Structures are given as C-alpha cells and as structure tokens.
Amino acid sequence: MQLLKDKLNIDFMGKRKPALILSCALIVVSLAAIPVRGLNLGIDFTGGTLVEVGYPDSTGLEKVRQALVSSGLENAIVQHFGTTRDVLIRLPVAESDRDKSSLSSKVIDALQPTGSPEVKRVEFVGPQVGGELRDKGGLAMLYALVGILIYVALRFEWRFSLGSVAALVHDVILVMGFFALTQTEFDLTVLAALLAVIGYSLNDTIVVFDRIRENFRRTRKDIPEATINESINQTFSRTLMTSITTLLVLFALFLFGGEVIHAFSIALIVGVIVGTYSSIYIASTSLLALKVSKEDLMPVAKTTGDGDGSQV
C-alpha cells in the first residue's frame, strides 16, 4: 500500500474539465427526471395499505391483478416480492375505505379465486403520517447539509465548506435522479441510505481536505493545482480500498439481503460510487475554482503577552 501511494502520480486535476462536464450532464438529467418521471414513493410517504401474500406455487401477476379489479380495487399495484410465489400488493388510501382491517379483508377475499393465498404481512400508513415523514425526511437532509457547512468552515476554511457541501448536494441529486429514472421504490430505507451517503462522502472528503491543508502548509511553492493533485494521489489508495470493501458488503446485501433492503442497498451502492468520485472531482476541484492558496491555510501567528507585538 505504501509503495502504491509513493508511486501514484495521476493528473486528477488535469482531467477536471471533462469530469465537470460529465457531472453537469448527470445533474441536468437527474433534475429533469425527478419532476418528469417522479419518484416512485412507497407507502411510507404516500400512505396506503401494503399486503404481502404467499402462494404454494408460482402465480402470475395478471391473474392477481384481474381478481383485484373485479373486486373494485382498480388502483392496486401488484408485483412479485423475491420469488414468483410471493406477491406484494400496494393500495392507495381510498376516501371511502380508510379502515385497515376492512381493506385488507377485502383484498384477501378478492384473491381467493386465484389459489390459496397466505397473508404474510399487512401494513397501513395514513396519508397525514406519510406526508409528515416525507417533509421531516427532507428537513433532516437539509439540517445535515447546514451542519456540515458549519463544521467544515470551522475546521478548515469557508471555501472548504462550500466545496464539501457542493459534493454532497451533487451526490444526493444523482442518487435521487437514479431512482427517478429506474422507478425503484423510494421509501424510508432509501431516505436513511441518503443520509448514510452524506456521511460516507463527507468522511472521504475530509480525509482529502486534511492532506490538502497539510501539503499546502509544508510546500514552499504556492501552486494549488500541483498541491491538490499530490494530496489526492497520496490518499487515493485509502479512498479506493475503503470504497471497494464497502461495495463488497453492499453487493452482498443486494444479492442476498432480500427485497426488504433491496432499494436500501441500491441507494448505498450508487451513493458510494458517486461519493468517491465527488470527493476528488467536485470537492477538490471547487477549491481551485474558489482560488484557495497557501496563505489561506497557514496557522494564525500568535503574539506574546508582553505587549511588544512580537510573534511566536
């Protein structure tokens, strides 16, 4: 690992313009996809009833859907859950039927002609609760970004805080854009994953920023691009190994963790990839755009207390 760090000499900052073009293109696509296609919000946010049923044999979704329509449940969303024997049914909150027990009973009665369904799970979220969860989740991300802005400004310098927040906003937008494009369900677990992505990306950015500040202070020449390049190369092996080991765990969760954490693992996989990228090409590049120099990062000289103005 030490040998890799010593020999690595990639011109990251020399490729910052193509990387910036790529990021801008992905952000535009994501921002367009979110209002046009919309997020496939789960019942955690929209409210409604979720019924999971299991069949002894493989069951076609069309048969289940037709049985629900025949019973007056036209707006039901039907999908397989893990295997073709497990079916997940999502029902929006109906104005005329908000009672959990009566609605779930109606679903069970409607499915009797399709075989021998076994009810495994019934969940209900009211529309008011779903709206509150959505609003509070958005506020949680906003508070996290403001807190990070203040923390990095106090620990480093205000331009570093803008760079770190720019990278985090970049990551959140791309992850949400991915969910809008793929129409993967966006529920509370995905929101939790987004907050985890913010923490992961910030940790990676702080490691790079620490080395940048250290190298700015020890170098004799004030050449920001060269100093930032050197810092990224020195921390790249650590960044790469951390991302790879994290992704190995996340892919294991995605493949073997089941449908319950499927969207959660996808959000983290996408977030780790874009977070690793943004710590190099968004956070670090922003320092060059904001013209951070050696003088900005030098420790403040302290004066002696004898009143003669001398410095130590």
N, C-alpha and C positions, 0 to 999 in steps of 0.2 A: 504493500500500500504506500509506503514511504517513497519507494522507487518510482511508482506511478506519479505521485504528487510532484516529485522533483523533476521528472522528465516532461510532464504535460505542458504543452505550450500552444494551446488552441486560441486563435484570434476570435474570441467571442464577440467583442465589441466591433470588430470589423464587419461582422455579419448582422449588426443590429438593425440596419435599414430594411433588409428583406424580412427579418423577424417582425419588425414593426408593421410592415405591410400585411404580413400574414395575420398578426393579431388584430389589426383594424378590420380586415376582411371577416374574420371569425366573429368579432364583436358585432359588426353590422348584420351578419346573417343571424346571429343569436337574438339581437334586439328586434329584428324583423319577424323571426319565428315565434317569439313569445306572444305578441298581440295577434298575429295572423293565425297560427295554429293553436296557440293557447297551451297552457299546462294541463295535463291530464290529472286534475286534482282528485285525490282519494276522498273517501267519505269523512276522513279526519277533518277536512276543510269544508267540504260541500254539505255535509250532513246526509243522512240516509241510513239504510239498513244493508248490512252485509250478511249473507247466508252462505256458508260453506257446506256442501253435501258430498257424500261419497257413494259410489255405486260399486256393486260387486264385480261388474265387468266394464269394459271401455264403453263410453257413452258419447254420442255425437252432440255437438253444441246446438245444432239446428233443431233437433228434436226437443231439447230442453227449452230453447227459445220459443218455439211454437206453442209448447204447453203453457208457458207463462203468458204469452199474448192471448191465448184462448181464455185465460182466466182474468183478463183485463189488466195485465201488468206489461203494457207495451214498452215502457221505458227502461225495462230491466237490461242490464249489461251482463252478459254471460261469457265466461272464459274458463278454460281449464286451469287448474291450480296444481302444478307439479306434475301430475300424471293425467291421462285421459279418463281415469276413473273418478277423479276429484273435480268438482265444478264449483266455481265461485260466482255467486250472483250478487250484483250490486243494484240497489233500488234507491232512486232519489226520494227525498221526503215528499210525500203526497199531501196536498192540502186536506183531503178528505179522510186520510188514514195515517195518523202520526203515531198510533199505538204500536209499540214494538211487538207485543205478543200476537196481536191480531194480524199484523202484516206478515210476520214470519210464519204463522199458521196458514195464511193464505198461500204463501209460496210452497209450503210443504204439501198442502192439498193439491195444488196445481201440478206438482211433479209426480204424483202417484202413478199416473198413466205411463210415465217414462221408464218405470222399472221399480226397483226397491231402494229408493234413496235413503241414506242415513245422514241425519243432520249432525255435523261435527262442530259447528260454531255459528253463533248469531250475535252480531254486534250492531249497535244503534248509536248514532251521533245526531243530535238535534242540529238544525241549521244555525241557531244562535251560537251554540258551542263551537261549531265548525268555523264560523266567521271570527269568533274570538281567538281561536287557535291560529288562524291564518294571520290575523292582524298582529298578535303577540309574537308570532314567529318572525314576521318581517321586522318588528321593532327590535327583537333580540339580535338580528344580524346588524341592524343599524347601530345599536348600542355597542356591539362588539367592534365595529369599524371605528367608531368615535374613540372608544377606549384605547384601541391600538394606535390611533393617530396621536393621542396624548402621550402614551407610553414611549413610543419611538422618538417623539420630539424631545422628551426629557432625557432619554438615554443617549441619543446621538445628536441629531440636529434637525431642525424643522424640515429641511429638504429630504432627509432620510424618511421622515414620517409620511410625506406626500408620496414618495416612491413606494413605500411598503403598502399604503392604502390603495394606490393605483394598481399594484399587483393583485391585491386581494379582491378588489372590485372586478378586475379582469377575470379572475378565477371563477367568481360567483356567476358572472354573466355567462361565461362559456358553459359551465355546468348546467345552468338553467336553460340555456339555448339547446344543449344536447337533449335534455328531457322534453323540450317543446318539439324538437324535430323528430325524435323517436317515439313520442307519445307514451313513454314509460310512465307509469303511475307516480305521481308526486304526492307523497304523504308525509306524516310527521317524521318517519325514519329518514327520509331524504333531507328534510329540513335539519335534522340532527347531523346528518352527514355533511351538509353545507357548513355548519358551524365547526365541525371537525376539520374540514378542508381549510377553513380560515386559520385555525390553529396550526395545522401542519405547514401550510405555506408560509405563515409568519415565522415559524421556527427556522425553516430553511433560509428565509430572507435575513433573519437576524444573524445567523452564522456567517453569511456572506458579508453583511454590513460590518460585523465585528472585524473581519480580516481586512476589509477595505479601509476602515478607520486606522487600524494598526499599521498597515502599509503606507498610508498617506503620512502618518506621523514619523515613520522611520526613514522614508525615502528622502534623498537630497534634492531630487528634481520634482518640480510640480507639473507632472504630465498625467492628468486624470485618466485618460483612456488606457495608458500603459499600466498604471497602478491598479485600476479596476480589473483589467484583463489578468494581471498577475494574481490578484486576490481570488478571482473566480477559478482560475486553474488550480490554485492551492487548496481550495475547498471542494473542487469538483468530485474528487474520488469519494469524499464523505457523502456528498449530496447524492451521487449515483448509487452507492451501496445502500444508503438509507431508503431511497426510493424503490430499489429493486426488492429488498427484503420486505418492505411494506406491501408492495404489489403482489408478492408471492402469497402473503397471508390473505389479501383481498380476493385474489383469484380463487383461492381455496374456499373462501366464504361464498363466492359467486357460484362455484360449481357444486359445492356440497352442502351449503347452508340452508337450502330450501327457499321456497317462494317468499316466505315471510321477510327475509332480509335481502331479497334479490335486488330491489331498487336501491336499498341502502349501500350494498357493495358496489353497484354500478356507479353511484354518485361518488363514492370514495375513490374508485379506480380512475375515473375521469379527473377528479379533483387532484389526485396525487400527480398525475401526468402533467396537467396544465400548471399546477403549483410549482413543480420542479422547473418547468420552462419559464414561468413568470419571474421566479427569483433571480434568474440570470438575465433574461431579455426585457423584462418590464421594470422591475425594481432597480436593477443596476443601471440600465440604460437611462432611467429617469434622472439619476444623479448627474450624468453627463449633460442631459437637457437642461437641468437646473444649475449647471456650472458650479458644482461643488469643487473646492480647491483645498490645497494643503493648509492654508491659513484658517479655513473654516473649522478644521478638526484639531488644531493644536490646542493643548491644555491651556486654560487661562492662567496667566502668571499671577502668583500671589505676592503681595507686598509684605515686607516685615512690619512689625508693630511699633518700631521706634520713631515713625513719623518722618523718616528721611526720604521716603519714596523709593528706596532701593527694592529690587525684586529678587525673589529666590526661585 
